[in-house]
Amino acid sequence: MTNSSSLGKRSYQILLKVSKIISLVKHHDNGLALGKRHHALYKDPSNVKLLFISILLIATSVLHAEGVNSPPSTRVELNDTSESPASPTFDIHPGNNRVRYRLKGLAPTWTENADEMNLVVRFITANGNNLQRGVIGVTGQSPGWNGNPESTPLVPREMTFPIPPETTEVQFLVTSSGSPQALGIYIVRDLKVTQGKGGQKEVLMVNGMCPKWKKPLWNQSGTHPSMAVKGSDFPRSLRVQDTDILGHADWGSVPIPVMGEQITLSWQEAYSIGAGKHQTVDYERLPPGEYAFEVEELEINGIPSGRIQIVNIEVPRPLLQSWWFWLLCLTALALVIYLFIRSLVNRRVRRAVRHTRLIEDERLRIAMDLHDDIGTRLSQISLAGSHAEMKSDDPDSKESFQQITNLTGELAASLSETVWMLSPKNNDLESLIGFLSRIASELCRAGEICCRINAEPIDEEIKISQEFRHHFVLSVKEALNNALKHSGAKEIRLAIKLDDEVLSVIVSDNGAGFDHSQNLPGNGLNSLRQRMEDLKGHFSFLKSDSGGTTISMKAPLRQDEY
């Protein structure tokens, strides 16, 4: 693109030429004064027409200088025969331009379909026939190409060809005829040709000149010879600047006599070669999204012109890849899983409730059977023992019958406790506290010891498990029995307290106490500790300095939370 300084310079040159033309026209009217000549110039229709043409030339020059703003001559079309939006086909009609393309949204890099230009060696027979050709093709863009043919870096090359038999002359061509659609620039500099091997080499050409000849060596040819451009240091530098896809240009040397077994070519080159042919670009299975197919025209030197054609496409997201579809599926799946789990849990809960009810019913039946059957028989045994004791005159027999009566009473009391613990009607904290208080009172009364009970009232119905009742009843009973048997106390105190759903029972006495480090027969301290651990609770006992022992038992009511 032409910058502002070059544009001003070009406009100034055109204006200068226009002023010269006007000056020549003004001088056709000799003898008139200067002012009259000016007046006559503007009155003459031919002169006004000339001025108008000049202005048009200036405007055209400006528009040409601002070529970036001109519309591109390249056409880009989306082929409607594409199988699906995800597999589009684009048709590029570049006209007489080099173009590059990219699919923005898929790949950020540009792609240009390169073509080929050649450095050719012709081996000619004595009768002027072409015997063989050696072709060195170049395509794409040489390393370091900067777009300026005068300053771009050159790449050194060397190639050796065997000389076919019957060869008398060789001819060299720098040509763009490798492909009909080739567009671009090819530069060959400091071409040197030698014949022979090793130290027997003879120079046929150096710096584009034949040392033996002083006549011109290179000629322009081709269908468009003017595209063979002389470099700044011609003939050292040969340039083919192909700007027409319908034509080609050659720099061809005159035939040079040659003999020997081989020739070696060494030179420097630079190139930027593209194509101006119709192109079809296919894409397969594009991911869903928005894309822009961009085609940009290039200058003949491969530099972007800024003239871009854009075709926007959108590949819709398939139903299976839509976020809302998967959200709906996940929601439906979650709902199904929730309903299934809920049904399963409800079924298991109903089964557990039914099983629990069956167990409770069985426990209640057993308790009633024990109470009605075994309790009645124990009462009969106790009455029979008492009657036999009254009828007997033998002291030993009386003592035996009394033991039977006592044991029967203890057994009946134990049976009563068992029946109470088996009955599901007693699965609440208030019933447990009442039962513990009753046990303490009965045991102290039987042992003729004063009993003090301090139980906090329960304002609400709190359900407890049968296991909890069982362990606590046996633990408290064991603590009371230990105090009655080993402490020698005159008073036993029972304190029952509920604190943050943790039941605390403390049994204390004012006796002499006992050494808990000894395994006293029947003390059951290890059993008591194990029962509290089974309830995820705590057990402790202390011997006070003033005498007496305190046993503390604590356990949470809700066993499933621990």
Secondary structure, 3 states (H helix, E strand, C coil): CCCHHHHHHHHHHHHHHHHHHHHHHHCCCCCCCHHHHHHHHHHCHHHHHHHHHHHHHHHHHHHHHCHHHCCCCCEEEECCCCCCCCCCEEEEECCCCEEEEEEECCCCCCECCCCEEEEEEEEECCCCCEEEEEEEEEEEECCCCCCCCCCCCCEEEEEEEECCCCCCEEEEEEECCCCCCEEEEEEEEEEEEEECCHHHCEEEEECCECCCCCCCCEEEECCCHHHEEECCCCCCEEEEEECCCCCCCEEEECCEECCCCEEEEEEEEEEEEEECCCEEEECCCCCCEEEEEEEEEECCCCCEEEEEEEEEEEECCCHHHCHHHHHHHHHHHHHHHHHHHHHHHHHHHHHHHHHHHHHHHHHHHHHHHHHHHHHHHHHHHHHHHHHHHHHCCCHHHHHHHHHHHHHHHHHHHHHHHHHHHHCHHHCEHHHHHHHHHHHHHHHHHHCCCEEEEEECCCCCCCECCHHHHHHHHHHHHHHHHHHHHHHCCCEEEEEEEEECCEEEEEEEECCCCCCCCCCCCCCCHHHHHHHHHHCCCEEEEEECCCCCEEEEEEEECCHHHC
